[in-house]
C-alpha cells in the first residue's frame, strides 16, 4: 500500500502540481482546498504526512496545524508547510504550532521529495520498506 499524503492547498494549480508530483512518485494523494477540510480529512483518513499551505480560507494553515498537533488522533502525523511566506516570523508561528518543516514556494520538486523521504523514514512510495541494515 502506498504512503498517503494529504495536500492542503487552496490554489488549484499548486494542488494539481503537488498531486501529480506525488502520484508520479507512487504516493496516494488526498486533497483539501481549505484548512477546515484539511483537518477533517486528516482526522478521518490519518495520512502518513500532510503538506500544508499557510494562507488558506476558513482556517489558516498555522491554526489547522495547531489543531492537528493537539489532537491525539493526528498529533504524530508530520506536517510540512509549503508556503509563499518566507518570513522568519511565519516560520516561527508554524513551528510553535507543532509544524515539522517549512518549504517555500515556488514549489521545489526535489525539496518536497527529500522532505517526504526524511519524514517517512524507510517507508517509500508504494509502501515498500527501504533497504536499511541498521534497522
C-alpha positions in Angstrom: 0.0 0.0 0.0 1.3 3.4 -0.9 2.1 6.0 1.7 -0.8 8.5 1.8 -0.1 12.3 1.6 -2.7 14.9 2.4 -2.2 18.1 0.3 -4.0 21.1 1.9 -3.8 23.9 -0.7 -6.4 26.4 -1.9 -4.6 27.3 -5.2 -5.9 24.7 -7.7 -2.8 24.9 -9.9 -0.5 24.3 -6.9 -2.7 21.5 -5.7 -2.7 19.8 -9.1 1.1 20.2 -9.4 1.6 18.6 -6.0 -0.9 15.8 -6.7 0.9 15.0 -10.0 4.4 15.0 -8.5 3.3 12.8 -5.6 1.3 10.4 -7.8 4.1 10.0 -10.3 6.4 9.1 -7.4 4.0 6.4 -6.1 2.2 8.2 -3.3 -1.6 8.1 -2.7 -2.9 11.7 -2.5 -5.7 13.2 -0.6 -6.7 16.8 -1.3 -8.3 19.6 0.7 -8.9 23.2 -0.6 -9.1 24.8 2.9 -7.9 24.4 6.4 -11.2 23.0 7.8 -11.4 20.4 5.1 -7.8 19.5 5.8 -8.4 19.0 9.5 -11.5 16.9 8.8 -9.7 14.7 6.2 -6.6 14.3 8.5 -8.9 13.0 11.3 -10.9 10.7 9.1 -8.1 9.2 7.0 -4.9 9.7 9.1 -2.5 10.1 6.3 1.2 9.4 6.7 2.2 13.1 6.1 0.5 16.5 5.4 1.7 19.2 3.1 0.0 22.4 4.4 -0.3 25.8 2.8 -0.2 28.6 5.3 -2.7 31.1 3.8 -5.9 29.2 3.5 -9.6 30.1 3.5 -11.8 29.2 6.5 -8.9 28.1 8.7 -5.3 29.1 8.1 -2.5 26.5 7.9 -0.9 27.5 11.2 -4.3 27.2 13.1 -5.0 23.9 11.3 -1.6 22.6 12.2 -2.1 23.6 15.9 -5.5 21.7 16.0 -3.9 18.6 14.4 -1.0 18.6 16.8 -3.3 18.9 19.8 -5.5 16.0 18.7 -4.3 12.5 19.9 -5.6 11.0 16.6 -3.4 13.3 14.4 -0.6 14.7 16.6 2.1 12.2 15.3 1.4 13.0 11.6 4.3 15.1 10.2 3.1 18.5 8.9 5.2 20.3 6.3 4.4 23.8 5.4 4.6 24.6 1.7 4.1 28.4 1.6 4.9 31.5 -0.3 5.5 33.2 3.0 9.3 33.1 3.5 9.3 35.4 6.6 11.0 34.1 9.7 8.0 35.2 11.8 5.7 32.9 9.9 8.1 30.0 10.2 8.3 30.6 13.9 4.5 30.6 14.2 4.3 27.4 12.3 7.0 25.7 14.4 5.2 26.9 17.6 2.0 25.3 16.3 3.9 22.0 16.1 4.8 22.0 12.4 7.7 19.8 11.4 9.3 21.6 8.4 8.8 24.7 6.3 9.3 24.7 2.5 8.8 27.9 0.5 7.2 28.4 -2.9 7.7 28.3 -5.8 7.4 24.6 -5.3 10.7 22.8 -5.5 10.1 19.2 -6.5 13.4 17.9 -5.2 12.9 19.6 -1.8 9.5 18.1 -1.4 10.6 14.6 -2.3 13.6 14.9 0.1 11.3 16.1 2.9 9.0 13.1 2.2 11.8 10.7 2.3 13.2 12.3 5.5 9.8 12.2 7.4 8.5 8.9 6.1 11.7 7.1 7.2 12.2 3.8 5.4 8.7 3.8 4.0 8.9 4.6 0.4 6.1 5.4 -2.1 4.2 2.3 -2.8 4.7 1.2 0.9 8.0 -0.7 0.3 10.5 -0.8 3.1 13.8 0.7 2.2 16.9 -1.5 2.4 18.5 -0.3 5.7 20.6 -2.8 7.5 20.8 -0.5 10.5 17.2 -1.2 11.4 
